[in-house]
Amino acid sequence: MTPYPTDPADRERLLAGTHHDPHGVLGAHPTAEGIVVRALRPYARAVTVVAGELSAALHDEGDGFFSGLLPLKDVPEYRLKVTYEATVLETDDPYRLLPSLGELDLHLIGEGRHERLWEALGAEPMTHQGVSGTRFTVWAPNARGVRVAGSFNHWDGTGFPLRSLGGSGVWELFVPGVGEGELYKFEITRPDGSKTLRADPLARRTQVPPETASVVTRSAYEWDDGEWLSRRGARPAHEAPLSVYELHLASWRPGLTYRELADQLPSYVADLGSTHVELMPVAEHPFGGSWGYQVTGFYAPTARLGTPDDFKFLIDALHRAGIGVIMDWVPAHFPRDEWALAEFDGRPLYEHADPQRAAHPDWGTLEFDYGRREVRNFLVANAVYWCEEFHIDALRVDAVASMLYLDYSREPGEWTPNEHGGRENLDAVAFLQEMNATVYRRVPGVVTIAEESTAWDGVTRPTDAGGLGFGLKWNMGWMHDSLSYMSHDPVHRKHHHHEMTFSMVYAYSENYVLPISHDEVVHGKRSLVSKMPGDWWQQRANLRAYLAFMWAHPGKQLLFMGQEFAQGAEWSEARGPDWWLLSPEYGAEPDHRGVRDLVRDLNTLYTRTPALWQRDTDPAGFEWLLGEAAAEDNVLAFLRRGSDGSPPLLSISNFSPVVRADYTITVPADVPAWETCLTTDAARYGGSDVPVPDVTKRTGDVIRLTLPPLSTIWLRPT
């Protein structure tokens, strides 16, 4: 075959990894003399063009370049036979193929409006122009060149440069013969000419940490949760029962995979009576000690426990058991690992260009640049991805306060006011509104939940009314105040009574969740039962009374794993809950099982009592019977009412360690008698079993009954 040398400038740029259009050089190109074919195959001994019966050896130019002139008028469909020292490989030439990403995709990416971004960027196994392989695409607008390296090319990307698709910042290459399970990374040439090897920001599967490569994957999972999905949005979340069991998957039962968890977790949670689980972050993260809150693989469930389809299997099993799945989602920041998102293409890209704005002062991480439309798109599409592809029922958005305020954890001089002179991060506000609006529009029945610790107005107000658009918000104020009250010795509680009543001053300002989360039982804060004063019996009695008060209080409830059976030790991701406390061989097992039995009964009564959840956000659903007036006695009593004419529920808590006999409470005149449906002092829960009448009749406008020590009792009309 006639040699047809590669232009020296193109040759230099291809070898340096800085060519923006390798398809304009490599592959087959018509000329006046015929069809020029060029290939870049480092380490090859020979390259032959095979087209039907035609077989023509290309001229070896050195440095892996091969070229030749075919005496043809039209470009044929051809393959390359590449001879190496120990093998011969026949493959389609990636550089003879048209772009595998369409103009509409590029337009939507450029506009920051591609709501299924994971189908356009990343690694997508597919058939393109009749050829099977994988399309590799990555957004790297500052890169001088991009190559893909992986297990399929011995981690040498020299012969696999991507092309730049116009001014979109997107680079693309379809590689024939590459399929599921292959490892890969993008080799990016930075603006200064240096190189960096990066994991795919849109990778849908990763290696098991500490390895960091991305993995080509395609889901083959067939869902079986249609019944669940059809009814999950029957009621708005704030008018539905929601009792959440929060857990860390990797340590709930250490060593179990997603599929093994599917055999145990649904049955445990169903027996406990919780309506939902909340999974601490599942997206891939390099450092297990971050509990998943420092994410590097935003589109990949952690490989520590299995494959993405294995994770789908777990969610499917939970849905079939009637249990919703909430997932913690972390769009506030990302770690600085040099193989991940930080200065991805040599310049700030996902993070803000201003170092003061980019650096998160608390965690040593980087904050996203919410003002950049492609970054907003990356995150909004990520929220949609988990809900659509993994059937997640709710996203609990972490660290919202750190996103909303420019001066969050920053001193004067360390931040710059917004265009109006304020401290609000207007870009973050716009992002959260867009994310919420998009998720609610695309995935009906899904709920978004804000972990937001300030008094920001309108967190759960709809976006069309100027709010952030979340469905629910964690009530951090209630959590701090109520735990503070419970930590006091009962003799001092009368001076802190307001800590249990103040929450009702603002209870209807947002749609609240009452969270006793992982954050409250780590880092020296002690477990929930260990926060309680007194001896072991009093600690458990306090805990039981507090849990029943919490379940009756307006707002949905969340309880972290291990607290449902009064674990005395703090949680550790290294060992998980102390399940041995529930072993019959353990002498104090009844103490712990009694608390878990109470949580089960609370959940059962809660879900069967509309008064406890229908009007969480409606003042008509709550009435104090004894609030501040009973501070001296450490007693709180209130009514909960539903909206469908169902019976009300009366909750009475005695947070003092004394029996209060013949205690008088004024009650509504329309209920002649009340029956006791729960007392946390019952012997089966580990209580003292002070007698409480099954039925208490109203005398005049009051009832008189005995209040057991450190207890909560629930009553309903007979």
N, C-alpha and C positions, 0 to 999 in steps of 0.2 A: 504494500500500500504506500502511496505517496506521502511523505511526511508533510505536516502542516503545523509548524512550530507555534506554540502559544506565545502571545505578546509578552515581552519581558515584564511590563508593568503589571499586567494581570497575574502573571506567574508570581511576581514578588508579593502582591497583595493576597493572593490565595494562600501562599505559604505562610504569610504573616497572620492570617486569620482576620484580614481587614477588608475583604471584598464584599460590597453590598449587593452585587448581582452575579453570583457564581454561575447561575443558569445562563447568563449571557455569554459565558466563556466555555463552560463544560457542557457536555451533551452533544446533540447533533444540530448543525446549523447549515442552511442552504447557502451556497456561494455560486459564482458564475462557473466555477470549475467542477462543482459537484457538491456532495454533502460532507462537511467537515465534522469529524467526531473527536471529542477530547475527553479524557478521563483523568482524574487525580486519584491514584490508588497507591499510597505509600506502601513500601515493602513488597509490591507485586513484582514478579519476574517478567510477566507478560500479560497483555490485555488484548482480547480478541472480540471483535464485533460479530455477533451471530444474528442474522436476519433471514429466516427461512433456510434456504439452502446456501445462502451467502455466509461465508466465514472469512473475515479479514483481520489480520493481526495489525494492531496499532504500533506506531513507531515509539520507541522508548526515548523520551527526551531527558530523562534523569529526574531525580527528586520526586519520583512518583507520578510524573506527567507522561501521558501517552496520547498520541494524536495521529490522525491520518485522514486522507481524502477518499471518500467512496465515490465511484463513478456512477452516481445516481442523480436523478432530477428531484425526487421527493424523499423526504425523511421517512425511512421505513420504521415499522415496529421492530425494535431490535433488543437484544439482551447483550450483556457483557460477560465473557468468560475470563475470569481473573485467575491467573496462575501464581500461586505463592510457593514458597520453598517446599512445603509439605502437603499442600492441598490445592485443589482447583475448585473455584466457586463460580457458578453461573447465576447471574442475577439481573433483574431489570435495572436500567440506568435511571437513578432518581432525577438526573438533570435533563432528561428528555420529556419530563412531565410538566403539565401546566400547574399553576398554583392550586393547591387543594383547599384553599380558604376563599370564600366568595366575597364579592364586593359589598353585599349587604352586611356580612359579618364585620368587615373592616369599617364600614360606615358607622355601625352601631358602637363598635369599640371606640372609634374616634369621638363619637358623641357622648361616650360614657353611659350608654343606655342598653348595653347587651345583657339582658336579664338571664340568659343562659350562657354566661361567659365560658363556663367549663366545657361547653361543646365546641368552642372556637379556639381557645388557647389550651396549651398543655400537650399531652401525648394522646392521640386518638387512633386506635386501631381501626382500619377501614379498608375499603376497596376503592381505589382511585384510578380512573381510566383503565379499568379492567385488571388492575394490579393490586394484590394484597400487600399490606404493609402498615406503617404507622405514620401519621402526620405529626410532626413536631412544630409547635408554634410558641413564640414567647414575645412578650412586650418588653422591649429594651431600647427605647428611643435614643439614648445617649451612646449606645454601643457603636464602635467602628466596625465590628464584625461579630458574628455569632456562629459557633459550630456546635454540633451535638456529639457527645462522646458517651460511650456506654459499653456494656458487656458484649454488644454485637459488633463493635469495632476495636475491641481490646483497649478501650478508653483512650483511643487516639482519634480525635475529631478532625484531623487535618483534611481527610478526604470527604468530610461531611459538612461543608459550610452551608448555612441557611441564607436565603435571599431576603432582602428588605422589601416589604410590600408598600411601595409608595411612601407617603409621609405619615403613615399610621403609627410608626414605631414598632410594628409587628414584623417578626422574622419567621420564615416558614421553610420547611423541607419535608417532603414525603419520602420516607425511606422504605423501599420495597423489602419484603421478607422479614421485617421486624414485627414481632407479635407480643402477645401478653407474657408478662414475667420478665422481660428484658429490663436491665438497669440502665439508667441514663442520667446525665446532667448536661447543662448548657455551659460551653466554654465561651466566655464573653471577653472580647477585647475592649478594654476601657478607652476613654478618650485620650489618656496619656500613653496608650500603647501596651500597657501591662495587661495581664490576663487573670481571670478569676473563674473558677469552676463552681457553678451554682446549681443547687437543687431547683426543680421546676416550681414556681409559685403556685401553679395550677395542678400540681401532681395530685392524682386521686388515690395513689398508693405510694408508700415509702418502704424503705428498708427498716428493719427493727433497729432502733437506737441502741448503741451510739453510732451505727452506720448511718449515712446521710443521703444515699442515692435515692432518686425517684424511681418508680417502677411502672412500666407500661401495664395498664389494666383495662379490662372491660367487664362490666357487670353482666352476669348471667342469672341473677337472682329473680325468682318469680314470687311475688308477694301473695300473701293469703290473709290480708287484714282489711278486705273491702268492707266488711260489716262495721268494723271500728271506724274507718274513715267516713263512712256514710252518716254516722250519728255523732261524731265528735263535736261538731259545731251546732248541735241542736239548740243549745242555750249559750248566750254570751258568758264568757268565763267568769265575770264578776257576779253573775246570777246563778252559778252552778256550783256544785260541791267540788272542792279542790283541796285535797289533803296530800301533801307532798312528802315523800321519803327521799331525802337527798343522800347520794352516795358517791364514792370514788370507786369506779369500776375495778381498777387494778388492785385495790386493797380490800374490797368488800369480802372477797374470799381469795386471798393471795394465791396466785398460780393458775387460776382458772382462765380459760380462753373465753372469747365471746360466746361460742357455741356451748361451752360447759356452763357458763353463766346462764344461758337460756334454759338450762335444765333446772336451775335452782332459784334464780332471782324472781321470776314471775310468780312461782308458787309461794315464796316467802312473803312477797309484797301483797299478794292477794289475800293470804292468811292474815296479814297485819291490817288489812282493810284500807290501805292508802289508795287514793284514786290515781296518783301519778308517781313516777320516780323523777328525780332530777339528777342528771349525770353531770358531775364535774367535768371540765373540758375533755372532750374525746379527741379533738383535732391533734395532729402529731406535734410533739414537743420533745426537744432533745434532753431536757433535764427533768427527771421524774420528780425531784423535790420541789418543782414549781407547781405540782399537782395539775399540770396542764394549762396553767394561766400564762405561759410564755410560749406562744405558738409559732412554729416555723412552717408547718404544713396545713394551711387553712382549709384545704379541700380533701384532706386525707384523714380518716380515723386512724388512731395510733395503731401501728403494726405490732405493738407489744402483745396484743391479745388476739391477733388474727387478721384476716383480710377484710376489705370493705364489705364483701358479701356476707362474711361471718357476722359483722356488726349489724347488717340488715336482718339477719336471721334472729339476732337477739331482740331487736325492736319489734319484729313480726311476732315473736313469742310473747312479748309483753302486751302487745295489742290484742292478741287472741285471748289473753287472760283478762282483758278488760282494763288494762293499765296504760295510761297515757305516758308519753316520754317527753320530758323537758330536758334540753341540753344547754349547758353553760356555753356561751359564745363570747369571744374576747376580741372585739374590734378596736380596743382602746390603744393597744401597743403591741410591739413585737421585739424579740431579742436581737442582739447585735451579732449573732453568729456569722462568720465571714462567708459561709457557704449558703446563706439563706437570703433574706430580703434586704438587709442593710446595704445601702449604696449599691444596689443590685447591679446596675450597669456602669458603675464607676462614679456615679454622682448620686446625690439624694434623689430617690425616685418614689418609693412608697412612703418615706418619711418626709417631713417638712424640710425645705431648703435652709430655713433659719435654724441654726444649731440650738438656740434657746427654745424654740417651739418644738424641735424634734426630740430633745432629750427629756425622758420622763424622770423627774427628780427622785421619785420614791423607789423605783425598781431597776434603775440602770438600763432601761430599755429605750426604744424609740417609739414616738407617737406617729400615727398615720397622718398624712397630709390630706385632710378631708376636703380641702379646697381644690384639689386636683381631680378632674372628672374621672380619669381612668382609675384612680385609687378608690374613689367612691364606688365606681362600678365593680371593682374587684371585691369590695366588701358587701355591697348590696346583693350582688349575684351570689356571694358566698352564703348569705342568709337564706336566699331562695333555694340554693343547692341542697342544704341540709334538710329543708322542709320538703322539697319535691323529690329528691333522690333517695332520702333515707326516712321519709315519712315522720320526721320529727314533729311533735305536736305543739311545742312551745320553745322559744329561745329566751333564755334568761341572759340578758346582756350585762356583762361584767363591767364594773368601774365606770359607770356612766358619768358620775360627778367629775372624774378626772378628764373626761372629754369635754364637758360643758364649760369649764372655767379656764381661761387663759392663765390665771394666777394660782391654779391648783398646786399646792405645796411649793409655791415659789414666793420668794421675798420681793419687796419693792426693788425695782431695777432689774429684775430677772425676767420680766415679761413686758410685752408691749400691748397697750389697749387696742380694742378693735376700732373700726372706722368711726364709731359713734362715741368713742372714749370710754367704753365699758369693758368689763372683764369677761363678758360672754364670748365663747368661741362660736362665732356665727357659722363658720364652715361645719363644725361638728353638729350644730343644731340642724342645719340643712340636711346633712347626711342622715341623722337619726330620723328626721321626718320622712326623707325619701325611702329609707330602709323600711320603716314601719308601713308606709303607704303601699309600697311595692309588695311586701310580704302578705299583707291583708288582702290586697287585690288578687294576687296570683294564687294564694293557697288558703281558701276559705276554711275556717275552723281552727287555724293556727293562732296562737297567742304569743305576743312578745311581752317580756317582763323586764323591768328596769331595776338593777341594783343601783339605786341613786340615793345618796345619803344626805342631801341638802334639802332646802325648802324651795327648790326650783318650781315655779308655778306651771301647772299644766302638763306634767309628765304623762298622765294617762288621759289627757284631753285629746280629742281627735285632731289630726293635722289640719283639716279644713276649718277648724275653729281656732287655729293658732297654737295648738299643743304639740308635744313631741310625738304623740300617737301611740304610745305603749298601751297594752291592755291592762297590765297590772304593774304595781311598784312595790318593792320591798319596803316595809315600814321599819326602818332602822331606829327611829325614835322610840317606838313602842318596845322594840327589843332591848335597847339600852336602858330605858326607864324601868321596865318590868324586871329585868335581871338585877338591876341595882336594888330595887325594892326587896326582891327575894334574897339577896345576899345579906341583908341586915338581920340581926337577931330580932326575933319577934317583939321583944320588949321595946325596941326602937322603931318598929315599923309605923307606929302611929304618926311619927314625925315625917314619914316619907309616903304617906297615903296618896298624895297627889301623883306620885310616880305611876300608880296603877289607874288613875282616873284621867290624867291629862290627855291621854291618847284620844279620848272621845271628843276633845275640843276640835281636833282636826281630822277625825276619822273619815269624814266624807269629802275631804279635799282631793283625794285620789282614790283609785281602786287598789286596795292594799293586800299584801301578803305579810303574814306575821312570821318572820324567819328566825328559827334557831338553827343556824347553819354551821358548817365546818369552821368558819372563822371564829366562832365563839367557843370552840373546844380545843384550841391549839395554842402554841406559843405562850404557855404559862397562864392562860385564861382558865384552865381547869375544865373538866367535863361538866355537863349540866348538873348532875347530882352532886358533884363535888363543890359547886358554887353555893350550895344550900348550907345554912348554918345548922349547928346542933350535932347530936350523935348520929349514928348510922340510921336508926329508926326515924329520927326527925328529918334527916336529909331526904330519905325516900318519901316521907309523908309530905314534906314541902314540895318535892318534885311532882308527886301525883296531883296535889292540889293545884299547882301551877299549870300543869298540862291541861287539866280540865277547864281551868279559867281561860287558858289560851284557846282551846277548841270552841269555847262558847263566845269568845270576844269577836266582834265584827272584824272580818278579814279572813282570807284563806290562811292555812297554816302549813309550815314546813319544818320538818325535824330531821336532823342529820343522823346518819347511821350510828348505832351504838348507844344513842341516847334513849332509844325506845326500850332498852332493858337496863338502864341505869348503870352503864359502864362507868367505873370510878376513875379510870385513867384517861388522859387526853388521847385524842386520835393521833396515830402516826401512820403515814403512808407506807412505812416499811413493814408494818405488821397487821394493820387493819383492826376491826373490832375484836374485842376479847370474847369470842364466842364460847370459850370454856366456862364463862360465868353461867351459861345455861345448861351445862352438863349436869345430869342427875347425880353424878359422883361428887360434885362440889357442894360443900355443906350449906353455903348461902344461896344456892340456886333458887329456892323459892322466892327470895327477896327480889331477884332480878326478873324471874319469870312473872312475878306479880305485876311489876311495872309494865312489862310487855303485854300482859293480858289486859291491863287498863287501856293501853294505847289501842289495842284491837277493839275493845268495847267502845272507846271514844269514837273511833272511825266508823264503827257500825252504826251507832246512834246518830252521829253527825250526818252521814249520807242519807239516813232515813228520816231526818228532821229538817224539812225545808226552811223552818224558821232560823236555822243556823247558817244558811248560805244564800237564800233568795234575796235578802235585803241588806247585804253587807255594805252597800254604797248608798243606802236610803235611810235617812234619819228615822223614818216611821218604823224601821225594823228593830229599834233599840230603845229601851227606857230604863233609866236608873231607878231602882227602888231603894237602894242604900249605897250612896257614894261617899262623899266627904263626911256626911253626917255620922258615919259609923267608924271614923278613923280610930277612935279610942279603943274600939273592939277588934280592929284589924279585919273587919267584915266588909265584903262587897256583894251586892245583890243587884241583878238586872234581869230584864225580860228581853227575849228575842222573839220577833214576830216575822212570819212569812208573808208572802204577797198573794197566796192562792187560797186563803181561808183556812190553812192548816193550823193545828194547835200551836200556841206559843210555847216557849221553853223558859223556865225560870232557873237561873244559875245563882247559887249562893256559895261564897267562899269565906272560910274562916281561917285567916292566916295567923292565928295565935295558937299556942300549944295547949289551950285549955278547952274543956267542954263547955259550950254555952247552952245551958238548958232553958227551955221555955222561951226561946228567942223570938221576938216579935218583929214581923215584917209586914208592911202595908202592901196589899196586892190588889189587882183590878177586881172590880165588883162582879164582872161577868163570868168569873170562874169560881164555882162554889167549893171545889175540892181539887187538891193536887196529889198526884202519885209520884213517888220517888222512882226515878228510872236509873239513877247512878249515884253512888257515893264512893269517893276515892278512899274512904276509910274502911271499906269492906275488907274482911279477912282474906278473901281470895286475892286481893291486891297487895296484901302485907300490912293492912291497917289494923287498928285496934278494935274495929267492929262495934263501935258505939251504936246502940240501937237507934235507928231512924225509922219512923213509922212509914209503912207502905203507902198510906193515904193520910194527907193532912187537910182537914176541913177548915174552910174560912169561917171566922167568927167576926161578924161585923165586916170591917174592911181590912182585917189582918189575919195572918196565920201565925201560929205559935209552934215551934218545933225545936228539937235539940240539934245543935251544930257540933259535929265531932271535931276534935282538935286537928289543926293543920289539914284541912280537907275542903273539897268542893263537892257540893251535891247538886244534881240536876233534877228538876221536877217538871211534870207536864200535867195538863188537865186530865182528870179521870174520865 
